[in-house]
């Protein structure tokens, strides 16, 4: 159950961050409207993937996903743009992922 949830969060991050990156590339880097359109599609897929989580609480899912988004954005920047995070970036992303774990997977009675 947790593995499935984590996989869905990772897929959502790829779709959202990748979609935003495609829009950025299309507009800011002048790669064209095809890139922007692909970004829109990816952003729509993010919304679909987010609904596949088994927890029924939208606020909890989105709040927990925020931690994955932060860490995923740093990783995306490293992979796609040559960004090199400093220790504070890593510390912040680690805190966000820890928060995601607490929000999403803490035992509830």
C-alpha positions as CSV (number, residue, x, y, z in Angstrom):
1,X,0.0,0.0,0.0
2,X,2.8,2.5,0.9
3,X,4.9,1.4,-2.1
4,X,1.9,2.1,-4.4
5,X,1.3,5.4,-2.9
6,X,4.9,6.5,-3.2
7,X,5.0,5.3,-6.8
8,X,1.9,7.4,-7.5
9,X,3.5,10.5,-5.8
10,X,6.6,10.0,-8.0
11,X,4.5,9.7,-11.2
12,X,2.5,12.8,-10.2
13,X,5.8,14.7,-9.7
14,X,7.2,13.6,-13.0
15,X,3.9,14.8,-14.7
16,X,3.6,18.1,-12.9
17,X,7.3,19.1,-12.8
18,X,7.8,17.8,-16.3
19,X,4.7,19.6,-17.5
20,X,5.8,22.9,-16.0
21,X,9.3,22.4,-17.3
22,X,7.9,21.9,-20.9
23,X,5.8,25.1,-20.6
24,X,8.9,26.9,-19.3
25,X,10.9,25.6,-22.2
26,X,8.3,26.5,-24.8
27,X,7.8,30.0,-23.6
28,X,11.0,31.2,-21.8
29,X,13.4,29.2,-24.0
30,X,11.4,29.9,-27.2
31,X,11.1,26.2,-28.1
32,X,7.5,26.8,-29.4
33,X,3.9,26.0,-28.7
34,X,4.3,22.3,-29.3
35,X,6.3,22.2,-26.1
36,X,3.7,24.3,-24.3
37,X,0.9,22.0,-25.5
38,X,2.9,18.9,-24.3
39,X,3.3,20.6,-21.0
40,X,-0.5,21.2,-20.7
41,X,-1.1,17.5,-21.3
42,X,1.4,16.5,-18.7
43,X,-0.1,18.9,-16.2
44,X,-3.5,17.4,-16.9
45,X,-2.1,13.9,-16.3
46,X,-0.7,15.0,-13.0
47,X,-4.3,15.8,-11.9
48,X,-5.4,12.4,-13.0
49,X,-2.6,10.5,-11.2
50,X,-3.2,12.4,-8.0
51,X,-6.8,11.0,-7.9
52,X,-5.4,7.4,-7.9
53,X,-4.2,7.7,-4.3
54,X,-6.3,5.5,-2.0
55,X,-6.7,8.1,0.8
56,X,-10.0,9.9,0.2
57,X,-8.9,13.3,1.7
58,X,-7.9,15.7,-1.1
59,X,-6.2,18.1,1.4
60,X,-4.1,15.3,2.9
61,X,-3.0,14.0,-0.5
62,X,-2.1,17.5,-1.8
63,X,-0.3,18.5,1.4
64,X,1.7,15.3,1.4
65,X,2.5,15.6,-2.3
66,X,4.0,19.0,-1.6
67,X,7.0,17.4,0.0
68,X,7.5,15.1,-3.0
69,X,7.1,18.2,-5.3
70,X,9.9,20.1,-3.5
71,X,12.4,17.2,-3.6
72,X,11.4,16.3,-7.1
73,X,11.9,19.9,-8.3
74,X,15.4,19.9,-7.0
75,X,16.1,16.5,-8.6
76,X,14.6,17.6,-11.9
77,X,16.7,20.8,-11.9
78,X,19.8,18.6,-11.3
79,X,19.0,16.2,-14.1
80,X,17.6,18.6,-16.7
81,X,19.3,22.0,-16.0
82,X,22.6,21.2,-14.3
83,X,21.4,22.7,-11.0
84,X,23.6,21.9,-8.1
85,X,21.8,22.1,-4.8
86,X,23.6,23.2,-1.7
87,X,23.3,21.7,1.8
88,X,20.4,23.9,2.6
89,X,18.5,22.8,-0.4
90,X,19.1,19.2,0.5
91,X,18.2,19.8,4.2
92,X,15.0,21.5,3.2
93,X,14.0,18.8,0.7
94,X,14.7,16.2,3.3
95,X,12.5,18.0,5.8
96,X,9.7,18.2,3.2
97,X,9.9,14.5,2.5
98,X,9.8,13.7,6.3
99,X,6.7,15.9,6.5
100,X,5.1,14.0,3.6
101,X,5.8,10.7,5.5
102,X,4.2,12.0,8.7
103,X,1.1,13.5,6.9
104,X,0.5,10.5,4.7
105,X,1.7,7.4,6.6
106,X,1.3,8.2,10.3
107,X,-0.8,5.5,12.0
108,X,-4.4,6.8,12.5
109,X,-7.0,5.2,14.6
